[in-house]
C-alpha cells in the first residue's frame, strides 16, 4: 500500500487525476500506510479502497484485511480529500490506531472514512478505531458506515477552531468509549444515526455538538429528542467473540434514523438505503 502512495502521489491537480489504490484479498497486509505528499483538491485526491468482489461487507473473515499488530497506526491520512474505504483492520495493539486523520501543520480538509470494519477479539483500553484531530488549519472529515468493535476508543473526534466532523450511521460495540465528539469549534460536529451499544461509555459528546437520532444502551443520557435506547442483543445480529454488527430482524433501530443523503445513500453492504433510514452502518432490507 505504501508503495502505491510513494509512486502515485504528487500534484494531482496539475495531472488532473484521482489516484485510486485498489487492494485485493490475496493475503493479509502487515505494516502501515501513510497517505501524504500529494497536492489535491475536491476533484483530485488519493483514494484507498478494496476491489469489488474483495470487500468485507461487515464480516470479519472476508475482504482486504490489515493486521495492525506492532504498528502505531495502520492507516494515517495527511492529504486533503483522501478517501479510505472497505478495509478490514484488526489486531490493533494497545496504544495503536486503525485509522488516524491528522496533520498538525495544516489540518486535513475533506477526508472521507467510510465502509471500514475495525475490530479486536478483546478490548484493549488504549487502542483506537478511527481517530480524528484538528488543532490547526481547516480539518473536516466525513465518517460514515463504519463498524467498530472492541477498541478502547471506537470513533474519536476532537475538533477546535474551524474544524468539524460529520459522524453518521456508524455501528460501535463493546468499546471502552464508543463515540467521542469533543472540542470547541466554530462549526460543530454532526452526529446522526449512530449505534453505540455495550460500551463502558456509549457516547462522550460536548454540549455544542449537533446530535440526534442515535442509539445507546437503556439508561444512557443522549442529546436530542429522537434517540433509541436498547441493548445489543436486540439490535445486532451477533455479539459473540467474532461479532456480526449488522442489524437483527425486528431491531428497534429500523426506520428510526433521518436521511443523510446529502453525504451518502448506501450502507456498508453497498445497498441503497430506504426512504426511512435505519440507524447504524447496516440498512436492514
C-alpha positions in Angstrom: 0.0 0.0 0.0 2.8 2.4 0.9 4.4 1.7 -2.5 1.2 2.9 -4.2 1.3 6.2 -2.2 5.0 6.8 -2.9 4.7 6.2 -6.6 1.4 7.9 -7.3 1.4 10.9 -5.0 2.4 14.3 -6.4 0.5 17.2 -8.0 -2.8 15.5 -8.8 -4.4 18.8 -9.6 -2.0 19.5 -12.5 -2.2 15.9 -13.6 -6.0 16.1 -13.5 -6.0 12.8 -11.7 -7.8 10.8 -9.0 -5.3 8.2 -7.8 -7.1 5.0 -6.7 -5.2 2.3 -4.9 -7.3 -0.9 -5.3 -6.5 -3.7 -2.9 -7.1 -7.4 -3.3 -7.8 -10.0 -0.6 -4.9 -12.3 -1.7 -3.4 -12.3 1.8 -3.3 -10.2 5.0 -1.4 -6.9 4.8 1.1 -6.2 7.6 2.6 -2.7 8.2 1.2 0.8 7.9 0.4 3.2 5.1 0.6 7.0 5.3 -1.3 8.9 2.7 0.8 12.0 2.4 2.7 14.1 -0.2 0.0 14.8 -2.8 -1.3 18.1 -4.0 -5.1 17.7 -4.0 -8.5 19.4 -4.2 -12.1 18.1 -4.0 -11.9 16.7 -7.6 -8.3 15.3 -7.4 -7.4 13.1 -4.5 -5.9 9.9 -3.1 -8.4 7.0 -2.8 -7.6 3.8 -1.0 -10.2 1.0 -1.5 -10.8 -2.7 -2.0 -11.8 -4.1 -5.3 -15.4 -5.1 -6.0 -15.8 -8.7 -5.0 -13.0 -8.4 -2.5 -14.9 -6.4 0.2 -15.7 -7.5 3.7 -19.4 -6.3 3.8 -19.2 -6.2 7.6 -17.9 -9.8 8.0 -14.7 -10.4 10.0 -13.4 -13.3 7.8 -13.8 -11.6 4.5 -12.3 -8.8 2.4 -9.0 -6.9 2.4 -7.5 -7.3 5.8 -4.8 -5.3 7.6 -3.2 -6.8 10.6 -2.3 -3.9 13.0 0.0 -5.9 15.2 3.0 -4.0 16.4 2.3 -0.8 14.4 1.2 2.6 15.9 -1.4 3.4 13.1 -2.5 1.1 10.3 -3.6 3.9 8.1 -2.6 7.6 8.5 -4.3 10.2 6.5 -2.5 13.6 6.0 -3.6 14.6 2.5 -6.7 16.7 1.9 -9.8 15.0 0.4 -8.4 11.5 0.8 -10.8 8.6 0.8 -10.3 5.4 2.9 -12.9 2.7 2.4 -13.7 -1.0 2.5 -10.7 -2.1 4.7 -11.0 -4.7 7.4 -8.4 -3.7 10.1 -7.9 -5.9 13.2 -5.4 -6.9 15.9 -4.7 -3.3 16.9 -2.4 -3.2 19.8 -2.7 -1.2 23.0 -2.0 2.5 22.1 -2.4 1.6 18.4 -4.9 3.1 16.0 -6.6 1.6 13.0 -7.2 4.9 11.0 -5.8 8.2 12.1 -6.6 11.5 10.4 -4.2 14.2 11.5 -1.9 16.8 10.1 -0.5 19.2 12.8 0.7 21.8 10.3 -2.3 22.4 8.0 -5.1 20.1 9.1 -6.8 17.6 6.8 -9.6 19.1 4.8 -12.4 16.9 3.3 -11.2 13.4 4.2 -13.8 10.6 4.0 -13.6 7.4 6.1 -16.3 5.0 5.2 -17.4 1.4 5.0 -14.5 0.1 7.1 -14.6 -2.8 9.6 -12.3 -2.4 12.6 -12.2 -4.9 15.4 -10.2 -6.7 18.1 -11.1 -10.0 19.7 -10.5 -8.5 23.1 -10.8 -4.8 24.1 -7.5 -3.1 24.8 -8.2 0.2 26.7 -5.7 2.4 24.9 -6.4 1.2 21.3 -8.5 3.4 18.9 -10.6 2.6 15.9 -11.0 5.9 14.0 -9.1 8.9 15.4 -9.6 12.4 14.0 -7.9 15.5 15.5 -7.8 19.0 14.1 -6.0 21.7 16.1 -4.7 24.0 13.4 -5.7 24.8 9.8 -9.0 23.6 8.5 -9.8 20.0 9.3 -13.1 18.4 8.2 -13.9 14.7 8.0 -16.8 12.5 7.0 -17.0 9.3 8.9 -19.9 7.0 8.0 -21.0 3.4 7.5 -18.1 2.0 9.7 -18.3 -0.9 12.1 -16.0 -0.8 15.1 -15.8 -3.5 17.8 -13.8 -4.0 21.0 -11.5 -0.9 20.9 -10.5 1.4 23.7 -12.0 4.4 21.7 -14.3 3.4 18.9 -14.6 6.7 17.0 -12.9 9.7 18.4 -13.2 13.3 17.0 -11.5 16.2 18.8 -12.0 19.4 16.8 -11.3 23.1 17.5 -11.2 26.4 15.6 -12.7 25.8 12.1 -12.6 22.0 12.3 -15.5 19.6 12.3 -16.5 16.0 11.7 -19.7 14.5 10.2 -20.3 11.2 12.0 -23.3 9.3 10.7 -24.6 5.7 10.5 -21.7 4.0 12.3 -22.1 0.9 14.5 -19.9 0.7 17.5 -19.9 -2.2 20.0 -18.1 -3.3 23.2 -15.6 -0.4 23.3 -14.4 1.5 26.4 -15.6 4.7 24.8 -17.9 4.2 21.9 -18.2 7.5 20.0 -16.5 10.7 21.3 -17.0 14.2 19.9 -15.2 16.9 21.9 -13.6 20.3 21.4 -14.9 23.8 20.8 -15.1 24.5 17.1 -16.9 27.3 15.1 -18.6 24.5 13.1 -20.0 21.8 15.4 -19.6 18.1 14.7 -22.7 16.4 13.4 -23.7 13.0 14.8 -26.8 11.3 13.4 -28.0 7.7 13.0 -25.2 6.1 15.0 -25.5 3.0 17.1 -23.2 2.6 20.1 -24.0 -0.3 22.5 -22.3 -2.4 25.1 -19.6 0.2 25.8 -18.4 1.4 29.2 -19.4 4.9 27.9 -21.6 4.7 24.8 -21.1 8.4 23.8 -19.0 11.3 25.1 -20.4 14.4 23.3 -19.7 18.0 24.2 -22.7 20.2 24.6 -22.1 22.3 21.5 -22.4 19.4 19.0 -25.3 18.6 16.7 -26.5 15.2 17.8 -29.8 13.4 17.5 -31.3 10.1 16.1 -28.7 8.0 17.8 -29.0 4.7 19.7 -27.5 3.9 23.1 -27.9 1.5 25.9 -31.0 1.8 28.1 -30.5 4.4 30.8 -27.8 6.4 28.9 -28.3 10.1 28.5 -28.1 11.5 25.0 -28.6 15.0 23.5 -31.6 15.1 21.1 -35.2 14.0 21.2 -35.3 11.3 18.6 -32.9 8.7 20.1 -33.4 5.0 20.6 -32.5 3.2 23.9 -32.0 -0.5 23.7 -29.5 -3.3 24.2 -27.0 -5.0 21.8 -28.8 -8.4 21.9 -32.0 -6.8 20.5 -30.3 -4.7 17.8 -27.2 -6.6 16.5 -27.1 -9.9 14.7 -24.2 -11.4 16.8 -22.3 -10.1 19.8 -20.1 -13.1 20.3 -16.3 -13.0 20.2 -16.4 -12.7 16.4 -19.2 -10.2 16.2 -21.6 -9.5 13.3 -22.8 -5.9 13.7 -25.5 -6.0 11.1 -29.0 -5.3 12.3 -31.1 -8.1 13.6 -34.5 -8.7 12.2 -37.0 -6.8 14.3 -34.3 -4.3 15.5 -35.7 -1.2 17.2 -33.3 0.9 15.2 -35.0 0.0 12.0 -36.7 3.0 10.3 -35.7 5.3 13.2 -33.0 7.4 11.5 -33.0 10.5 9.5 -31.8 10.9 5.9 -28.1 11.9 5.5 -28.5 11.7 1.7 -26.6 15.0 1.3 -23.4 12.9 2.0 -24.2 9.3 1.0 -27.1 7.0 0.1 -25.8 3.4 0.5 -25.0 1.2 3.6 -21.9 -0.8 4.4 -23.1 -3.6 2.2 -23.4 -1.3 -0.8 -27.2 -1.4 -0.7 -29.2 1.7 -1.2 -30.9 3.0 1.9 -34.7 3.0 2.0 -36.8 6.2 2.2 -36.8 5.9 6.0 -33.3 5.3 7.1 -32.2 2.8 9.7 -29.7 3.7 12.4 -26.2 2.2 12.1 -24.0 1.1 9.3 -26.4 -1.6 8.0 -29.7 -0.9 6.3 -32.0 -3.8 7.0 -33.6 -4.5 3.6 
